[in-house]
Amino acid sequence: MLNDLAAMVTGALHEARYALTVMGRTLAYVLGARWDRGAILRQMFGMGNRSLIFVLLTLGFLGAIMNLQTGFQAQRLFGDASLVGAQTLPLVVRLFGPTLTGLMVATRVGTGIAAEIGSMVVTEQVDALRMSGAPPEDFLVKPRLLASVVMMPVLAIFGTTASFFAGMGVSYSVFQVNPATYANFDLLVASDLVEGLSKAVAYGVVVPVIAAAAGLEARGGSEGVGRATTRAVVNASLAVIVLDFVIGGAFFVVRT
């Protein structure tokens, strides 16, 4: 059991170190090389447009569930659910909106990145790129990183909006809260918006890099690609949760 635990810790440290190496190389190419606008736009379409419905449905149902449960508790304790919108909106903006968007993108987009790059590794296409003078961090990872940094905040904004209006619909239909009363922004401050956008940008950096690093380490044919895909989802989701804690804690310290 101790040997298994030590092997897990060693493997996790190796994956984290390799992901940081890939990130450093990719950022160097972002700063020092020419950008392929066509590749970036294709990745933006794949990450953004094709993830939009998934994010809208997920965040919409989350907003409905959150407002339903919050309204029930408010009625039980105070006999009034009119402040449900004001109470839940800051939480959605700074926490659930960007974080759940990051998790959804890690699930949908991260698997695709790891599978695509992993398949290129096991079929020796990545080796061919290196021999042709096209490093994979520049040719494969950089467009995905730039596209994700742009589209993750956009998806988070759309998801947060869907959550807000879904919660408004539930509050009106179940608790008879007037939409004008629900749309109370008194408890929402500028730091909530900055925190939410900061998290979305951070997730936009780490998700494609971690997924690409998992794909670049794929070995052993189709089974290796499957293992790389699993590692990409697990590691990217864990990174989103850890960053949520770190960034949220930092903003809490700054606010206090």
PASEBA-1860 file (N, C-alpha, C; in nm, 3 decimals):
! residues 256
1> MLNDLAAM> 0.083/-0.121/0.000/0.000/0.000/0.000/0.087/0.126/0.000 ~ 0.191/0.126/0.083/0.282/0.241/0.086/0.355/0.256/-0.046 ~ 0.391/0.142/-0.107/0.459/0.148/-0.236/0.366/0.208/-0.343 ~ 0.238/0.169/-0.340/0.142/0.224/-0.436/0.125/0.374/-0.415 ~ 0.118/0.415/-0.287/0.103/0.557/-0.257/0.225/0.636/-0.304 ~ 0.344/0.580/-0.280/0.466/0.648/-0.324/0.471/0.658/-0.476 ~ 0.426/0.552/-0.544/0.425/0.555/-0.691/0.326/0.660/-0.742 ~ 0.210/0.673/-0.675/0.112/0.774/-0.715/0.168/0.914/-0.697
9> VTGALHEA> 0.233/0.939/-0.584/0.290/1.071/-0.559/0.401/1.102/-0.659 ~ 0.486/1.004/-0.684/0.595/1.024/-0.782/0.540/1.053/-0.920 ~ 0.438/0.976/-0.960/0.378/0.999/-1.091/0.313/1.136/-1.102 ~ 0.244/1.177/-0.994/0.180/1.309/-0.994/0.283/1.421/-1.005 ~ 0.394/1.407/-0.933/0.499/1.509/-0.940/0.561/1.514/-1.078 ~ 0.582/1.397/-1.139/0.637/1.393/-1.275/0.542/1.461/-1.373 ~ 0.412/1.432/-1.364/0.316/1.492/-1.455/0.308/1.643/-1.436 ~ 0.313/1.687/-1.310/0.309/1.831/-1.283/0.434/1.900/-1.339
17> RYALTVMG> 0.551/1.838/-1.319/0.674/1.897/-1.370/0.673/1.904/-1.522 ~ 0.625/1.799/-1.586/0.622/1.797/-1.732/0.521/1.900/-1.786 ~ 0.406/1.912/-1.719/0.308/2.011/-1.761/0.364/2.153/-1.748 ~ 0.437/2.180/-1.641/0.500/2.311/-1.625/0.604/2.335/-1.733 ~ 0.678/2.230/-1.771/0.776/2.244/-1.878/0.708/2.278/-2.010 ~ 0.599/2.206/-2.040/0.523/2.234/-2.163/0.468/2.376/-2.160 ~ 0.418/2.419/-2.044/0.365/2.555/-2.034/0.474/2.659/-2.058 ~ 0.591/2.639/-1.998/0.700/2.734/-2.017/0.741/2.743/-2.163
25> RTLAYVLG> 0.756/2.630/-2.229/0.793/2.632/-2.371/0.687/2.697/-2.456 ~ 0.560/2.666/-2.427/0.451/2.724/-2.505/0.444/2.875/-2.488 ~ 0.459/2.923/-2.365/0.456/3.067/-2.341/0.573/3.136/-2.411 ~ 0.687/3.068/-2.416/0.800/3.126/-2.487/0.769/3.143/-2.636 ~ 0.701/3.044/-2.695/0.663/3.056/-2.836/0.553/3.160/-2.854 ~ 0.464/3.175/-2.756/0.361/3.277/-2.765/0.424/3.416/-2.771 ~ 0.527/3.437/-2.692/0.590/3.569/-2.684/0.689/3.593/-2.797 ~ 0.749/3.487/-2.849/0.860/3.509/-2.940/0.841/3.463/-3.082
33> ARWDRGAI> 0.724/3.411/-3.118/0.707/3.359/-3.253/0.581/3.416/-3.317 ~ 0.572/3.396/-3.447/0.455/3.444/-3.521/0.334/3.356/-3.492 ~ 0.216/3.419/-3.486/0.094/3.345/-3.458/0.026/3.303/-3.588 ~ -0.024/3.181/-3.589/-0.101/3.130/-3.702/-0.248/3.161/-3.676 ~ -0.297/3.270/-3.734/-0.433/3.314/-3.704/-0.537/3.212/-3.747 ~ -0.512/3.145/-3.859/-0.608/3.046/-3.905/-0.623/2.931/-3.807 ~ -0.510/2.882/-3.754/-0.515/2.773/-3.657/-0.582/2.818/-3.528 ~ -0.554/2.942/-3.485/-0.615/2.992/-3.361/-0.766/3.005/-3.379
41> LRQMFGMG> -0.811/3.057/-3.493/-0.955/3.072/-3.516/-1.024/2.936/-3.523 ~ -0.960/2.837/-3.583/-1.020/2.703/-3.587/-1.034/2.646/-3.446 ~ -0.933/2.666/-3.363/-0.941/2.618/-3.227/-1.044/2.696/-3.145 ~ -1.056/2.826/-3.170/-1.158/2.905/-3.101/-1.298/2.854/-3.136 ~ -1.319/2.820/-3.261/-1.450/2.766/-3.301/-1.475/2.632/-3.233 ~ -1.374/2.545/-3.233/-1.392/2.414/-3.171/-1.415/2.422/-3.021 ~ -1.342/2.512/-2.953/-1.355/2.523/-2.808/-1.476/2.605/-2.767 ~ -1.503/2.711/-2.841/-1.608/2.803/-2.800/-1.745/2.767/-2.855
49> NRSLIFVL> -1.760/2.773/-2.987/-1.891/2.751/-3.047/-1.945/2.612/-3.017 ~ -1.860/2.511/-3.023/-1.908/2.375/-3.004/-1.925/2.339/-2.857 ~ -1.880/2.424/-2.767/-1.901/2.401/-2.623/-2.012/2.487/-2.567 ~ -2.065/2.579/-2.647/-2.158/2.679/-2.595/-2.286/2.614/-2.541 ~ -2.349/2.526/-2.618/-2.475/2.465/-2.575/-2.453/2.382/-2.449 ~ -2.343/2.309/-2.444/-2.309/2.228/-2.327/-2.299/2.316/-2.202 ~ -2.228/2.428/-2.215/-2.210/2.519/-2.101/-2.342/2.585/-2.063 ~ -2.419/2.629/-2.161/-2.547/2.694/-2.131/-2.642/2.601/-2.057
57> LTLGFLGA> -2.650/2.476/-2.102/-2.739/2.381/-2.035/-2.692/2.351/-1.893 ~ -2.562/2.329/-1.878/-2.508/2.296/-1.745/-2.528/2.410/-1.647 ~ -2.488/2.531/-1.686/-2.501/2.645/-1.596/-2.646/2.686/-1.577 ~ -2.729/2.667/-1.680/-2.870/2.698/-1.665/-2.937/2.609/-1.561 ~ -2.914/2.480/-1.568/-2.971/2.390/-1.469/-2.913/2.416/-1.330 ~ -2.784/2.450/-1.325/-2.726/2.484/-1.195/-2.794/2.606/-1.133 ~ -2.817/2.709/-1.213/-2.886/2.827/-1.161/-3.026/2.795/-1.114 ~ -3.096/2.711/-1.189/-3.231/2.672/-1.148/-3.229/2.595/-1.017
65> IMNLQTGF> -3.138/2.499/-1.005/-3.131/2.418/-0.883/-3.089/2.503/-0.764 ~ -2.990/2.589/-0.783/-2.942/2.672/-0.673/-3.052/2.764/-0.621 ~ -3.123/2.827/-0.712/-3.228/2.919/-0.669/-3.347/2.844/-0.609 ~ -3.374/2.724/-0.659/-3.482/2.644/-0.601/-3.451/2.608/-0.456 ~ -3.331/2.556/-0.432/-3.294/2.517/-0.296/-3.279/2.638/-0.204 ~ -3.218/2.745/-0.255/-3.203/2.866/-0.174/-3.338/2.927/-0.140 ~ -3.429/2.926/-0.236/-3.563/2.979/-0.210/-3.638/2.899/-0.106 ~ -3.626/2.766/-0.111/-3.691/2.682/-0.010/-3.637/2.713/0.129
73> QAQRLFGD> -3.505/2.724/0.140/-3.445/2.755/0.270/-3.485/2.894/0.319 ~ -3.490/2.992/0.228/-3.528/3.127/0.267/-3.673/3.131/0.316 ~ -3.760/3.061/0.247/-3.900/3.058/0.291/-3.914/2.987/0.425 ~ -3.838/2.881/0.444/-3.847/2.808/0.570/-3.797/2.893/0.688 ~ -3.689/2.968/0.666/-3.629/3.044/0.776/-3.692/3.182/0.795 ~ -3.721/3.250/0.682/-3.766/3.389/0.692/-3.906/3.412/0.637 ~ -3.959/3.313/0.567/-4.090/3.332/0.506/-4.091/3.423/0.386 ~ -3.972/3.450/0.329/-3.962/3.543/0.216/-3.845/3.501/0.129
81> ASLVGAQT> -3.869/3.485/-0.002/-3.764/3.446/-0.096/-3.730/3.558/-0.193 ~ -3.765/3.680/-0.161/-3.746/3.791/-0.255/-3.600/3.828/-0.276 ~ -3.512/3.793/-0.181/-3.370/3.829/-0.193/-3.284/3.715/-0.247 ~ -3.348/3.614/-0.303/-3.272/3.500/-0.355/-3.176/3.544/-0.464 ~ -3.222/3.628/-0.557/-3.136/3.673/-0.667/-3.015/3.749/-0.618 ~ -3.036/3.841/-0.524/-2.925/3.921/-0.471/-2.825/3.835/-0.397 ~ -2.871/3.727/-0.333/-2.782/3.643/-0.255/-2.701/3.546/-0.341 ~ -2.761/3.496/-0.448/-2.693/3.395/-0.529/-2.608/3.454/-0.641
89> LPLVVRLF> -2.641/3.573/-0.689/-2.570/3.629/-0.804/-2.420/3.646/-0.779 ~ -2.374/3.705/-0.667/-2.229/3.715/-0.647/-2.159/3.580/-0.643 ~ -2.226/3.479/-0.586/-2.166/3.346/-0.580/-2.152/3.286/-0.719 ~ -2.251/3.306/-0.803/-2.245/3.254/-0.940/-2.137/3.326/-1.020 ~ -2.127/3.458/-1.003/-2.032/3.537/-1.082/-1.888/3.504/-1.047 ~ -1.858/3.494/-0.918/-1.718/3.476/-0.881/-1.678/3.330/-0.862 ~ -1.774/3.238/-0.851/-1.739/3.100/-0.821/-1.796/3.001/-0.922 ~ -1.927/2.981/-0.918/-1.985/2.872/-0.996/-1.977/2.895/-1.146
97> GPTLTGLM> -1.997/3.019/-1.190/-1.993/3.044/-1.333/-1.860/3.006/-1.396 ~ -1.750/3.070/-1.356/-1.621/3.036/-1.419/-1.571/2.896/-1.385 ~ -1.592/2.850/-1.261/-1.536/2.721/-1.222/-1.607/2.605/-1.292 ~ -1.738/2.608/-1.297/-1.809/2.500/-1.367/-1.783/2.507/-1.517 ~ -1.767/2.627/-1.571/-1.730/2.638/-1.712/-1.594/2.574/-1.735 ~ -1.498/2.602/-1.644/-1.367/2.539/-1.657/-1.374/2.388/-1.650 ~ -1.456/2.335/-1.560/-1.470/2.190/-1.548/-1.535/2.131/-1.673 ~ -1.636/2.200/-1.728/-1.702/2.150/-1.848/-1.606/2.151/-1.968
105> VATRVGTG> -1.529/2.257/-1.980/-1.433/2.264/-2.089/-1.323/2.159/-2.070 ~ -1.279/2.138/-1.946/-1.179/2.034/-1.920/-1.233/1.898/-1.960 ~ -1.362/1.876/-1.938/-1.421/1.747/-1.974/-1.436/1.731/-2.123 ~ -1.490/1.834/-2.189/-1.519/1.821/-2.331/-1.396/1.847/-2.419 ~ -1.329/1.961/-2.394/-1.218/2.001/-2.480/-1.089/1.931/-2.441 ~ -1.066/1.915/-2.309/-0.942/1.851/-2.265/-0.927/1.710/-2.319 ~ -1.037/1.634/-2.320/-1.030/1.498/-2.374/-0.995/1.501/-2.523 ~ -1.054/1.595/-2.596/-1.026/1.603/-2.738/-0.881/1.639/-2.766
113> IAAEIGSM> -0.826/1.734/-2.689/-0.686/1.772/-2.709/-0.594/1.654/-2.679 ~ -0.616/1.588/-2.566/-0.530/1.476/-2.529/-0.540/1.363/-2.630 ~ -0.661/1.332/-2.676/-0.678/1.224/-2.772/-0.615/1.257/-2.906 ~ -0.632/1.380/-2.951/-0.576/1.419/-3.081/-0.424/1.419/-3.079 ~ -0.366/1.483/-2.979/-0.220/1.488/-2.972/-0.163/1.351/-2.939 ~ -0.230/1.275/-2.851/-0.183/1.141/-2.819/-0.182/1.051/-2.941 ~ -0.284/1.062/-3.026/-0.286/0.982/-3.149/-0.172/1.022/-3.242 ~ -0.140/1.151/-3.246/-0.028/1.195/-3.327/0.104/1.144/-3.272
121> VVTEQVDA> 0.114/1.131/-3.140/0.238/1.080/-3.080/0.258/0.933/-3.114 ~ 0.154/0.851/-3.094/0.171/0.707/-3.114/0.184/0.671/-3.261 ~ 0.138/0.757/-3.351/0.158/0.733/-3.494/0.281/0.805/-3.548 ~ 0.364/0.860/-3.458/0.492/0.923/-3.489/0.480/1.051/-3.571 ~ 0.362/1.111/-3.573/0.348/1.239/-3.643/0.418/1.351/-3.567 ~ 0.418/1.344/-3.433/0.487/1.445/-3.354/0.637/1.437/-3.377 ~ 0.691/1.315/-3.389/0.833/1.301/-3.420/0.865/1.361/-3.557 ~ 0.774/1.345/-3.651/0.795/1.403/-3.783/0.795/1.555/-3.776
129> LRMSGAPP> 0.708/1.611/-3.691/0.707/1.756/-3.673/0.840/1.805/-3.618 ~ 0.891/1.733/-3.517/1.019/1.775/-3.458/1.131/1.768/-3.560 ~ 1.132/1.664/-3.642/1.235/1.651/-3.745/1.223/1.759/-3.851 ~ 1.101/1.812/-3.870/1.081/1.918/-3.970/1.105/2.057/-3.912 ~ 1.147/2.063/-3.786/1.173/2.192/-3.723/1.050/2.262/-3.672 ~ 0.942/2.186/-3.645/0.818/2.242/-3.592/0.791/2.182/-3.456 ~ 0.837/2.244/-3.349/0.816/2.189/-3.215/0.667/2.176/-3.184 ~ 0.625/2.067/-3.120/0.481/2.050/-3.091/0.425/2.159/-3.002
137> EDFLVKPR> 0.507/2.215/-2.911/0.457/2.324/-2.826/0.418/2.446/-2.908 ~ 0.489/2.468/-3.020/0.460/2.582/-3.107/0.347/2.550/-3.204 ~ 0.354/2.435/-3.264/0.261/2.400/-3.372/0.127/2.347/-3.320 ~ 0.128/2.276/-3.207/0.008/2.211/-3.158/-0.051/2.277/-3.033 ~ 0.033/2.315/-2.938/-0.017/2.362/-2.808/-0.050/2.510/-2.812 ~ 0.035/2.590/-2.877/0.016/2.736/-2.876/-0.119/2.779/-2.930 ~ -0.166/2.731/-3.046/-0.299/2.775/-3.093/-0.411/2.738/-2.996 ~ -0.399/2.622/-2.933/-0.503/2.580/-2.838/-0.500/2.665/-2.712
145> LLASVVMM> -0.380/2.702/-2.669/-0.369/2.787/-2.551/-0.430/2.925/-2.577 ~ -0.393/2.987/-2.687/-0.445/3.120/-2.718/-0.596/3.118/-2.738 ~ -0.645/3.015/-2.805/-0.790/3.004/-2.826/-0.863/2.986/-2.693 ~ -0.806/2.907/-2.605/-0.871/2.881/-2.476/-0.872/3.004/-2.388 ~ -0.763/3.081/-2.389/-0.757/3.203/-2.308/-0.864/3.302/-2.351 ~ -0.895/3.306/-2.479/-0.999/3.397/-2.529/-1.138/3.342/-2.501 ~ -1.159/3.213/-2.529/-1.294/3.158/-2.527/-1.342/3.120/-2.388 ~ -1.251/3.088/-2.296/-1.297/3.049/-2.162/-1.373/3.163/-2.092
153> PVLAIFGT> -1.320/3.286/-2.090/-1.401/3.394/-2.030/-1.532/3.418/-2.103 ~ -1.532/3.405/-2.236/-1.657/3.424/-2.311/-1.760/3.319/-2.271 ~ -1.717/3.193/-2.263/-1.809/3.087/-2.221/-1.856/3.108/-2.077 ~ -1.766/3.154/-1.991/-1.805/3.179/-1.852/-1.911/3.289/-1.844 ~ -1.897/3.394/-1.926/-1.997/3.501/-1.927/-2.132/3.449/-1.974 ~ -2.133/3.373/-2.082/-2.258/3.316/-2.132/-2.318/3.220/-2.030 ~ -2.235/3.137/-1.968/-2.286/3.043/-1.869/-2.343/3.113/-1.748 ~ -2.276/3.217/-1.700/-2.327/3.294/-1.587/-2.460/3.361/-1.621
161> TASFFAGM> -2.471/3.413/-1.742/-2.596/3.474/-1.785/-2.709/3.371/-1.790 ~ -2.678/3.251/-1.843/-2.780/3.146/-1.846/-2.823/3.106/-1.705 ~ -2.728/3.099/-1.614/-2.760/3.065/-1.475/-2.850/3.173/-1.413 ~ -2.820/3.298/-1.441/-2.897/3.408/-1.386/-3.043/3.403/-1.434 ~ -3.064/3.387/-1.564/-3.200/3.388/-1.616/-3.276/3.261/-1.581 ~ -3.206/3.148/-1.573/-3.274/3.026/-1.529/-3.319/3.039/-1.383 ~ -3.233/3.097/-1.299/-3.272/3.122/-1.161/-3.388/3.219/-1.151 ~ -3.390/3.320/-1.237/-3.502/3.415/-1.239/-3.632/3.344/-1.274
169> GVSYSVFQ> -3.627/3.255/-1.373/-3.748/3.183/-1.411/-3.800/3.094/-1.300 ~ -3.710/3.025/-1.230/-3.752/2.939/-1.119/-3.809/3.023/-1.006 ~ -3.743/3.133/-0.973/-3.790/3.218/-0.864/-3.928/3.275/-0.894 ~ -3.951/3.310/-1.019/-4.082/3.366/-1.056/-4.191/3.260/-1.055 ~ -4.160/3.142/-1.111/-4.263/3.039/-1.125/-4.292/2.966/-0.994 ~ -4.192/2.950/-0.908/-4.210/2.873/-0.785/-4.240/2.962/-0.666 ~ -4.167/3.074/-0.654/-4.179/3.158/-0.535/-4.246/3.292/-0.562 ~ -4.292/3.313/-0.687/-4.362/3.436/-0.726/-4.278/3.561/-0.698
177> VNPATYAN> -4.147/3.550/-0.721/-4.058/3.665/-0.707/-4.059/3.743/-0.838 ~ -4.093/3.870/-0.832/-4.096/3.952/-0.952/-3.957/3.960/-1.014 ~ -3.945/3.946/-1.147/-3.813/3.954/-1.211/-3.737/4.082/-1.178 ~ -3.808/4.194/-1.166/-3.740/4.318/-1.130/-3.684/4.311/-0.989 ~ -3.753/4.241/-0.900/-3.702/4.224/-0.764/-3.586/4.125/-0.762 ~ -3.597/4.021/-0.843/-3.489/3.921/-0.850/-3.360/3.983/-0.900 ~ -3.369/4.071/-1.000/-3.249/4.132/-1.060/-3.197/4.243/-0.970 ~ -3.153/4.204/-0.853/-3.100/4.297/-0.754/-2.948/4.283/-0.750
185> FDLLVASD> -2.878/4.388/-0.793/-2.733/4.382/-0.805/-2.663/4.454/-0.689 ~ -2.735/4.479/-0.581/-2.677/4.557/-0.472/-2.560/4.487/-0.405 ~ -2.564/4.353/-0.398/-2.457/4.278/-0.331/-2.342/4.242/-0.423 ~ -2.356/4.272/-0.552/-2.250/4.242/-0.650/-2.155/4.360/-0.658 ~ -2.026/4.335/-0.636/-1.924/4.440/-0.639/-1.826/4.412/-0.751 ~ -1.744/4.512/-0.781/-1.650/4.499/-0.893/-1.551/4.386/-0.871 ~ -1.510/4.362/-0.747/-1.413/4.256/-0.720/-1.468/4.118/-0.754 ~ -1.601/4.102/-0.746/-1.661/3.974/-0.786/-1.641/3.950/-0.935
193> LVEGLSKA> -1.661/4.053/-1.015/-1.641/4.041/-1.159/-1.494/4.013/-1.193 ~ -1.404/4.086/-1.126/-1.261/4.066/-1.152/-1.218/3.925/-1.112 ~ -1.268/3.879/-0.998/-1.233/3.743/-0.954/-1.282/3.638/-1.052 ~ -1.407/3.652/-1.098/-1.461/3.555/-1.192/-1.384/3.552/-1.323 ~ -1.352/3.670/-1.378/-1.277/3.675/-1.503/-1.134/3.625/-1.485 ~ -1.073/3.654/-1.370/-0.936/3.605/-1.343/-0.933/3.453/-1.339 ~ -1.033/3.394/-1.276/-1.040/3.249/-1.273/-1.058/3.191/-1.413 ~ -1.145/3.253/-1.492/-1.169/3.203/-1.627/-1.043/3.207/-1.712
201> VAYGVVVP> -0.966/3.317/-1.702/-0.840/3.327/-1.778/-0.740/3.222/-1.730 ~ -0.731/3.203/-1.598/-0.638/3.104/-1.544/-0.676/2.963/-1.591 ~ -0.805/2.932/-1.591/-0.847/2.801/-1.641/-0.818/2.788/-1.790 ~ -0.833/2.899/-1.862/-0.804/2.895/-2.004/-0.658/2.866/-2.035 ~ -0.569/2.896/-1.941/-0.427/2.865/-1.959/-0.397/2.719/-1.924 ~ -0.446/2.674/-1.809/-0.402/2.544/-1.758/-0.470/2.427/-1.828 ~ -0.597/2.440/-1.866/-0.668/2.324/-1.922/-0.604/2.274/-2.051 ~ -0.580/2.360/-2.153/-0.518/2.306/-2.275/-0.374/2.259/-2.254
209> VIAAAAGL> -0.301/2.325/-2.166/-0.162/2.285/-2.143/-0.156/2.148/-2.077 ~ -0.237/2.126/-1.974/-0.237/1.997/-1.905/-0.285/1.887/-1.999 ~ -0.389/1.914/-2.078/-0.438/1.814/-2.173/-0.333/1.782/-2.280 ~ -0.267/1.886/-2.331/-0.164/1.863/-2.432/-0.045/1.787/-2.373 ~ -0.006/1.819/-2.250/0.104/1.747/-2.187/0.070/1.599/-2.170 ~ -0.055/1.570/-2.133/-0.096/1.430/-2.121/-0.090/1.361/-2.256 ~ -0.132/1.430/-2.361/-0.125/1.371/-2.494/0.017/1.349/-2.541 ~ 0.106/1.443/-2.513/0.246/1.429/-2.555/0.317/1.314/-2.484
217> EARGGSEG> 0.267/1.274/-2.367/0.327/1.162/-2.295/0.262/1.029/-2.326 ~ 0.170/1.026/-2.421/0.102/0.901/-2.456/0.201/0.800/-2.514 ~ 0.192/0.679/-2.468/0.277/0.570/-2.518/0.194/0.443/-2.525 ~ 0.227/0.357/-2.623/0.167/0.224/-2.624/0.041/0.210/-2.706 ~ 0.029/0.280/-2.816/-0.085/0.262/-2.905/-0.214/0.318/-2.851 ~ -0.326/0.256/-2.891/-0.457/0.308/-2.855/-0.480/0.304/-2.704 ~ -0.426/0.205/-2.635/-0.441/0.200/-2.489/-0.371/0.319/-2.424 ~ -0.257/0.355/-2.476/-0.186/0.471/-2.423/-0.263/0.600/-2.445
225> VGRATTRA> -0.330/0.610/-2.561/-0.412/0.728/-2.587/-0.528/0.735/-2.489 ~ -0.588/0.619/-2.460/-0.697/0.616/-2.362/-0.651/0.658/-2.224 ~ -0.534/0.610/-2.183/-0.481/0.651/-2.052/-0.448/0.800/-2.049 ~ -0.395/0.851/-2.159/-0.364/0.994/-2.166/-0.491/1.078/-2.156 ~ -0.598/1.035/-2.220/-0.724/1.107/-2.213/-0.778/1.111/-2.071 ~ -0.768/0.997/-2.002/-0.814/0.993/-1.863/-0.730/1.085/-1.776 ~ -0.598/1.082/-1.794/-0.511/1.170/-1.715/-0.543/1.316/-1.743 ~ -0.573/1.348/-1.868/-0.602/1.488/-1.902/-0.725/1.538/-1.828
233> VVNASLAV> -0.832/1.458/-1.826/-0.955/1.501/-1.758/-0.932/1.515/-1.608 ~ -0.868/1.414/-1.548/-0.846/1.416/-1.403/-0.756/1.533/-1.363 ~ -0.643/1.546/-1.431/-0.546/1.649/-1.393/-0.600/1.790/-1.421 ~ -0.666/1.809/-1.534/-0.720/1.942/-1.565/-0.831/1.980/-1.468 ~ -0.918/1.885/-1.435/-1.025/1.914/-1.339/-0.967/1.947/-1.202 ~ -0.867/1.870/-1.160/-0.803/1.899/-1.031/-0.736/2.035/-1.031 ~ -0.672/2.071/-1.143/-0.608/2.203/-1.152/-0.711/2.314/-1.143 ~ -0.827/2.296/-1.204/-0.932/2.398/-1.196/-0.977/2.417/-1.051
241> IVLDFVIG> -0.997/2.307/-0.979/-1.042/2.316/-0.840/-0.936/2.383/-0.753 ~ -0.809/2.345/-0.772/-0.701/2.404/-0.692/-0.689/2.553/-0.722 ~ -0.695/2.591/-0.848/-0.687/2.733/-0.884/-0.806/2.811/-0.829 ~ -0.922/2.748/-0.828/-1.039/2.813/-0.770/-1.013/2.847/-0.623 ~ -0.955/2.753/-0.551/-0.924/2.776/-0.410/-0.818/2.885/-0.393 ~ -0.712/2.878/-0.472/-0.601/2.973/-0.458/-0.644/3.115/-0.495 ~ -0.707/3.130/-0.611/-0.748/3.263/-0.655/-0.858/3.319/-0.565 ~ -0.954/3.234/-0.527/-1.058/3.279/-0.435/-1.002/3.321/-0.301
249> GAFFVVRT> -0.906/3.245/-0.249/-0.842/3.283/-0.123/-0.766/3.413/-0.134 ~ -0.696/3.433/-0.246/-0.621/3.557/-0.266/-0.714/3.678/-0.270 ~ -0.826/3.667/-0.340/-0.921/3.779/-0.344/-0.986/3.801/-0.208 ~ -1.009/3.695/-0.134/-1.064/3.712/0.001/-0.968/3.791/0.090 ~ -0.838/3.758/0.079/-0.740/3.831/0.158/-0.734/3.977/0.118 ~ -0.740/4.003/-0.014/-0.733/4.140/-0.062/-0.856/4.219/-0.016 ~ -0.974/4.156/-0.020/-1.097/4.225/0.020/-1.099/4.257/0.169 ~ -1.039/4.168/0.248/-1.040/4.191/0.394/-0.922/4.275/0.439
END
